[in-house]
């Protein structure tokens, strides 16, 4: 047997420590005297004679067979999921139009007045039809522009996609990223009929903070319309994530958001989280952006504070293993712009140099951008392949890496001990290993 390179141990009490493994996602409490036995094995090869301890360490993947190469195992898991053909995902932007003019918008140059044509819609249905023989699940993310400006297109295209999936026995999932300005009760009823069961909306702090960052195209404020839509549609809301974008000017924005959610009876139904404002494509002043290492702490603190008194049994930011990082490096995932242009990441919309094809062209042939996204392997490049949290990072965001030419570490690099300690405190497992697959 040999020790795992992905094991982490943190002091917990005078008698116990926390054991966490980044590859298996196993978490356990271990008595300090038993941890000393394990460390002796690691340092000197002294055999672990305690049979129960040895079996539990094997169960959590803290110990593994001598002939197992963990890097190869990470690579296998990555390739297995990256090139899986049983799922298919499309992020669809039915329009390039937007009613907002957010000051940090990375799509500034891509905003227009284009709405998806019938021919592009037909091509999307055809694309799904071509996948039907081998997929089990089909997922749509409605994006923009502002997708609700194109609600009739969403309604029409959703109906066709849902019908095809039903006919072929394919599980259909749908979600939407919207600014929330047009999210009326009538619209929420329609979205429910269209099987959209998850929505992301954004509010960047109090009315003044939000309106300064996310005004309408004519400069008018938007905070109260979005907040009132959420309040008035409370009973119709699906699962809602409320993104709070922060920079150095509104780090404490979440505190006021939580106040409004409490006041409007939305706590527990609308779940806020922090997003980091970036200067992607030069869209924002880099000097106003929060450094990644600092943001990790700020984001974690907000997540922890938001759950106090609301969801006491919730584990905050428990690190989970990644395989393919996201749709950008998964073979069964594309972004379809309103004009039919295909991308691998929605952050690339409007960037001609990042297109990977057009849905109206057949067949779609891989180009250099597609290959850069799909062939990056963090198990063979430094510093990723020697990192003890590689399985929960996998080289970081593919868009950031491709755009900036350097990898971006997972936030868990900066908060691993805190998040694991929170999990241990919340789910005192008394040496019983558990695995979080969420």
Secondary structure, 3 states (H helix, E strand, C coil): CEECCCEEEEECCCCEEEEEECCCCEEEEEEHHHHHHHHHHHHHCCCCCCHHHHHHHHHCCCEECCCCCHHHHHHHHHHHHHCCCCEEEEEEECECCCCECCCCCCCHHHCCCCECCHHHHHHHHHHHHHHCCCCCEEEEEEECCCHHHHHHHHHHHHHHHHHHHHHHCCEEEEEEECCCCCCCHHHHHHHHHCCEEEEEEECCCCHHHHHHHCCECCCCCCHHHHHHHHHHCHHHCCEEEEEEEECCCCCCHHHHHHHHHHHCCCECCEEEEEEECCCHHHCCCHHHCCCHHHHHHHHHHHHHHHHCCCCCCCCCCCCCCCCCCCHHHCCCEEEECCCCEEECCHHHCCCHHHCCEECCCCCCCCCHHHHHHHHCCCCCCCCHHHCCCHHHCCCCCHHHHHHHCCCCCCCHHHHHHHHHHHHHHHCCCCCCCEECCC
